[in-house]
């Protein structure tokens, strides 16, 4: 049939191989695409785990900083209280009748 249409025997035999190569090329392209998708998924998962570790570390630092801040606020309040100032003045034997000068 192909010989009558003017296609040579070699061309008639080569066409099915070319068709198989195109199909094989499509399969290879699908496999390469699938492998690329899998690599991206693995990379995203690893990156997400690293980000979770960094967030965990930052949260623990934040918690420690908040505890330290609360401690410093309490210490400052105790240092600014009137009774603490009077106790320190008595310890240094300062005069209670000294005039108060506002510096602010």
C-alpha positions as CSV (number, residue, x, y, z in Angstrom):
1,X,0.0,0.0,0.0
2,X,2.7,2.5,0.9
3,X,4.8,1.5,-2.1
4,X,2.0,2.4,-4.4
5,X,1.7,5.9,-3.0
6,X,5.3,6.6,-3.7
7,X,6.8,6.0,-0.3
8,X,9.9,3.9,-0.4
9,X,10.3,0.7,1.7
10,X,12.9,2.3,3.9
11,X,10.6,5.2,4.7
12,X,7.7,2.9,5.3
13,X,9.8,1.0,7.8
14,X,11.2,4.2,9.4
15,X,7.8,5.8,10.1
16,X,6.7,3.4,12.9
17,X,10.1,3.8,14.6
18,X,9.7,7.6,14.5
19,X,6.2,7.2,16.0
20,X,7.6,5.0,18.7
21,X,10.3,7.5,19.4
22,X,7.8,10.3,19.7
23,X,5.8,8.3,22.2
24,X,8.9,7.3,24.0
25,X,10.0,11.0,24.1
26,X,6.6,11.9,25.7
27,X,7.1,9.2,28.3
28,X,10.6,10.5,29.0
29,X,9.2,14.1,29.3
30,X,6.5,12.9,31.7
31,X,9.1,11.0,33.8
32,X,11.4,14.0,33.9
33,X,8.5,16.3,34.8
34,X,7.4,13.9,37.6
35,X,11.0,13.7,38.9
36,X,11.2,17.5,38.9
37,X,7.9,17.7,40.9
38,X,9.2,15.2,43.4
39,X,12.4,17.1,43.9
40,X,10.5,20.3,44.4
41,X,8.2,18.6,47.0
42,X,11.2,17.3,48.9
43,X,12.9,20.6,48.8
44,X,9.8,22.4,50.1
45,X,9.4,19.8,52.9
46,X,13.0,20.3,54.0
47,X,12.7,24.1,53.8
48,X,9.5,23.9,55.9
49,X,11.2,21.8,58.6
50,X,14.1,24.3,58.7
51,X,11.6,27.2,59.0
52,X,9.8,25.3,61.8
53,X,13.1,24.9,63.7
54,X,13.9,28.6,63.3
55,X,10.4,29.6,64.5
56,X,10.8,27.3,67.5
57,X,14.1,28.9,68.4
58,X,12.7,32.4,68.0
59,X,9.7,31.6,70.2
60,X,11.9,30.2,73.0
61,X,14.1,33.4,72.8
62,X,10.9,35.5,72.9
63,X,9.6,33.6,75.9
64,X,12.9,34.1,77.8
65,X,13.0,37.8,76.8
66,X,9.4,38.3,78.1
67,X,10.3,36.6,81.4
68,X,13.4,38.8,81.7
69,X,11.3,41.9,80.9
70,X,8.8,41.1,83.6
71,X,11.6,40.6,86.1
72,X,13.2,43.9,85.2
73,X,9.8,45.8,85.4
74,X,9.3,44.4,88.9
75,X,12.8,45.3,89.9
76,X,12.4,48.9,88.5
77,X,9.1,49.3,90.3
78,X,10.7,48.2,93.6
79,X,13.6,50.6,93.1
80,X,11.3,53.5,92.4
81,X,8.9,52.9,95.3
82,X,8.9,55.4,98.1
83,X,9.7,52.9,100.8
84,X,12.7,51.6,99.0
85,X,14.0,55.2,98.5
86,X,13.4,56.0,102.2
87,X,15.3,52.9,103.3
88,X,18.2,53.7,101.0
89,X,18.2,57.3,102.3
90,X,18.3,56.1,105.9
91,X,21.1,53.7,105.1
92,X,23.1,56.6,103.6
93,X,22.1,58.8,106.6
94,X,20.6,61.5,104.3
95,X,18.5,64.4,105.7
96,X,14.8,63.9,105.4
97,X,14.1,67.7,105.3
98,X,16.2,68.4,102.2
99,X,14.4,70.3,99.5
100,X,13.3,68.3,96.4
101,X,14.4,69.7,93.1
102,X,12.6,68.6,90.0
103,X,15.2,68.0,87.2
104,X,12.9,66.9,84.4
